[in-house]
């Protein structure tokens, strides 16, 4: 449905050339919800705008629904209005001098007589119904709430019934509660309509809850691509592990490799030997960093079994009630860890405890 091949973008500034996008390759299947996730300045919006035809890349090819819309080799650049897309901008880009109906009708009127007045009205009302704005047709656009303006922008993007929907951080201007409600509505709507969607965000929770596929970007390149579960549970780099979710990092060196083809080995750390999943390329003596999520660290009560693995002595530094969890920071020998516990857990600052890092949840990455 959407294919991006070897996409590059250079900007020329007063301080020199900036390589904003560095060889991006993306293949989005029909009906997929594909999210580009990363920090500000990583190239995700530039890539999205290139798909929309709002930026002219320096190199590469872009295909939408089997139509080649950009090719540096063929000197081809199809303008935005001839691409089968709908787009929602971060600012919504709503026309303040138009009412709700005319904002949604605008893309259809710009198609130069392709639709009659009755057809336009039918399509606009259908689009407004999809986003739950029926009855707001005559309201001036500036009189809508922030959430309603976001819905209006979405209706305008959908009114042409595009095969591809592009969303550039559409929820960033909403408050936390409305953002939570709206992300579910958008996900359900595009899935119901079967629209291939490319979504740009820096919000990890949006990416994890809405996406079929996530591409984590950094410094103009995709550093890992996969399902939300793969990205969260199997990060391939420290950057991905740190950017997605809350993570503990424990530095160490490979002590022994797994035997009989096992992917688990022993890592020597300042807090003792830890059993962990090792990279396939790991060798004895290699520097690694063990990644373990906060929710995977277990509090040991009672006397631990002698054969238990990855049990460490720790002292509670802080214990903060977070509503649905209690988040603790504990001190080990020469480092510290964080863990999430049930909010009713009785634990206090200064208390000595034992914690377990289950080997199946410890993943070593090359340092």
N, C-alpha and C positions, 0 to 999 in steps of 0.2 A: 504493500500500500504506500508506504513512505520509505524511500531509500536515499541515504546520504552517503556519498563516497568521497573519501579523502578531502574533506572540506577544510579549507584554510581561510583565515581572515586576518589581514594586516591593516592596521590603522597608522596613519602618519600624524604625529603630533609635534609640537614645538620641541619636545625632548627626544624625538627620534621615532623610529618605527616600533609599533606594538603588535606582537603576534598574538591576537586575542583568541583565535580558534586554531588548533594544531592537529590537523589530520583526523577529523571526526568521521567515524563510520557508524551508521545507524541503519537498522532494518526493522521497521515497525509493521507487524502483521495487521491485516484487516480486523477492525473491531477492538484492537488492543488499546489499553490505557497506559501510555508510555510517559514516564516522568524523568525529566532531567533535573537532578538535585545537586546542589553545590553552593559554596559560599559566594558572596558578591564578587563580581569580577572574574568568575571562572569561565565565562564564555557561553553560558546556557541561553541567555536571552538573545545574544547575537546569533546563535545557531537557530533559535526559533524564528527570529526576524528574517533570517536567510531563507527559511522554508516558506515564509509568508511572502517573500519578494520585496521586503522593506529594506533589506541590505543586499549589496552585491558582493559576494565573497571574492576572494583573490584566486581561489583554485578549488576544483572539485566538481561534483555533479549532484543534482537533487532531482529525484523522481517522485511524483505524486500520482497515485492511481494509474500507473503505467504511462504517465505523460512526463517527459523530460522537461523540467521547468527551468533548470539552470545547468549550464555546462561551460566551463572555462575553455576547454579544448575546442568546442564548437562555436564559441562566442555567442551563446544563447542565453537570453534572460527574459523569461515570460513575465509580464507585469502582474502585480498582485490581483487585479480585477479579473484576470483570465485564469487564475488558479482556483481550483475547486476547494476553497477553504473558508472557514469562518474563524474570526479571531477575537478574543477578549483581552484587552490590555489591562495592565496593572491599575491605571488611572480610570478605567472604564471608557474614557473618551466619549462621553455622552454629550449630545448637542443641547446646551442649556436653553436655547431659544425655541426648541421644539417640545411638543408634548410626547407622551409615551408612545402613542400610535405612530407618529411621524418619525421618531427615533428608530423604531423597528422597521418601518416601511422604507427608510432611506436607501438601504442597499438595493431594494427591488426597484425603486424609482430610478436609480442610477443605471439600471440595465437597459435603458433607452427603449421603452415601449414593448419590452418582452412580455410584460404582464398587464392585463387590463385592470381597471380600478377595482372591480369586484374580486378579481384573483388576488390582488394585493391585500385587500381587506381580509379575505379568507385566510391567507398565509400569515398575516400579522396576528390575527386573533388566535390562530392555532399556536403560534410561537409563544404568545403571552400566556395561553393556557398551559403550555408545557412548563413554564417557569412560575406558575401560580400568580400571575399578574392580571388575570381576567378582571375586568371592571375598572382598570386603571388607565384605559386608553386615552382619556381626555385630560389626565392630570399632567401639569407641567413637570418636566423631568427634574428640575432642581428641588421640587417639593417631595421627592421620594427619600426614604431613609437610605442609609448606606447599603443595607442588605437588599433593598428593593432596586437600587441603582445597579448593583452587581447582577441581579436577575435580569434587569433591562438590557444590560450589555450582553448577557448570555442569549437572550431572545433575539437580539439583533444579529448575533453571530450565527444563530440556528435558522433564521427565517429563510435563507436561501437553500436550506436543506443540503449543506455541503457534505462531502465525503470525509473531510478532515476538519477537526476542531483544534485550534491552537489557543492555549491559555497561558498567559504570562503573569504569574503570581496574582491571580484574580481575588484571592482572599486576604491579601496582606493589609487592606484598609479596614477590615472588619474586627470587631471585638472578639475575644476568645470564645464566648459561648455561641455567637452567631457564626463564627468560623467553623466550629465543630458541626453545627447543624447543616451549614451550606455545603461542606465538603461531601457529606453523605448524599445530599440531594443531587449534586453535580455528578457524582459517581453513578448513582442509580439512573439518572436521566440519560447520560451518554451510553450506558450499557443497554438501556431499554431501546434506544434509538439505533444502536449498533454503529455509532460513529467512531472512527479511528481518532484517538485523542492524543495530543502531545502537550504535556503540562510542565511548566517551569516553576520551580519553587526552591527556596532555601530552607523550608520547614520540613524537618525529617518526619514528623508525625503525619503531615499531609501526604508525603510520599509513601509511607508505609501503609496507610489506611486506604489509599485511593488507587494504587497502581497495580497493573499486571506485571510490568517490568520497570525497574529503576536503573537509570544510568547515573552513577555518581561522577561528578566532574570536578576537576581541580586544574587550575592554570591552563585552561584551554583544551584539556584532553579528558577523555573518559577513562577513569582509573579502574572502574569495575561496573559490570552490567549483570543484572540477574533479577530474580523474583524478590519481593520484599523479605521473605524468609531467608533466602540465600544471602542477601546483602547484610541482614542483621546477624544471622548465625554463623556465616562463613566469610567474614571480611578477609580480603586478600592482602590488605596493607594497613599499616597503623593509621593512616589518614582516614580510611573508610571506617575502621573500628571506632575511631575517636569522633567522627562526624555524625555517625548514626548511633543514637542511644547513649547511655551512660556506661562507661567502661573502665575497668581497672587494668593497669599495665604493670607487669612484673618483669624486670630485666633478669636475664640469666644466660647460661651457656649450656649447650647440649652435653649431657654427661654420658648417656647411653642411648642407642637407637633401639627401636622396637625389634623384637625377635619374631621369627616365623611370619614375616610379612606384616606384622602389626604396625599401625600408623602411630602408636603411642610409644613414647620414650621418656627418659628422665631428664629434667632440666635442673641444673644447680643454680640456686638463687641465694640471695643474702638471708632469706628466711628458711632455707633448707631445700631438700630435694622435692621437686614437684613432678608428678606424672602428667603429661600433656600430649595432645595431638601435635605431631611435628610436621613441618613442611616436607614434601617428598625429596627436596634437594638438600635437606639438612645433613650435616656431618658432625661427628663428635668434635667438640670444641667450638662450634659455630656460636656466635652471639645471636640470641633470639629475644623476643619480648612475648611473654604470655598474656593473652587477652582473655579476660573473664568478666562477664556482665555482672552488674550489682545484684540482680535478682537471682543469680545462680550461686552466690556465696551463701552457704548454710551455717546457721548457728547450731553448735553441738551442745546438747544438754546432757547431763549425767557423765559417766565415765566412758570415753571412747573405746571401741574395740582395738585390740593391739594391732590387728591387721588392716585397720582403716588407712586409706591413702589420703595424702594432701590435707592432713589436719594440722593446723597451726595455732600457736598460742598468740593471743592478741589482747590489747587493752583498749577499752572504749575511750575515744577522745571526745566525740560529740554524738548525741542521739537526738535527732530532730523529728518531731511529729509533723507529718506532711498531709494528714487527712486520711488518705487511703493507704498510706505506708508509713513506716518509721525508717528514716534514713540515718545510718550510722557511719561514722568514720572511725576506724580502728588503727592502732599503731602496732606494727610488727617489729622485728628487730631493727632493721634499718630502712623501713619503708612504711607506707600506710595503704589501706584499702578502704573502699566504701561498700556497704551492703544495704539491701532493702529488706525489711522485716515486716511482718504483720503489725498493724498499728497498735494492737493490744499487747505486744511483746514487752515484758517487764525487763528493761535493761537501762542502766544509767551510766553517766560519765564516770570514768575512773575504774570501772568494773573490769576484772580480768575474765576473759572468755576464751572458748575454743571455737574456731571456725573451720569449715571444710570447703575446699575448692574441688568439686567433683571433676575427675579427670575428663569425663565426656564433655564437660563445658569449658575446659581449658584448651585454648588454641594458640600454639606458638607461631609467630611470624618472624621472618628473617629481619634482624635488626639493621 
